Amino acid sequence: MLFLVAALLLLGVAMGTVAHAPLSVSLALAAVIGVWLLVFALRERHARHR
């Protein structure tokens, strides 16, 4: 339960930050996070096949 509360608190802080940041900054950060997740997924998939 505590983990859920902490996750919701962090989500609220992140959404508040995005709401005050310019759109270009938000899109750039979203692209960086997306690339990071894609690289992570590819590395995990590659490691699983070994």
Secondary structure, DSSP 8 states (H G I E B T S, - for coil): -HHHHHHHHHHHHHHHHHHHS-HHHHHHHHHHHHHHHHHHHHHHHHHHT-
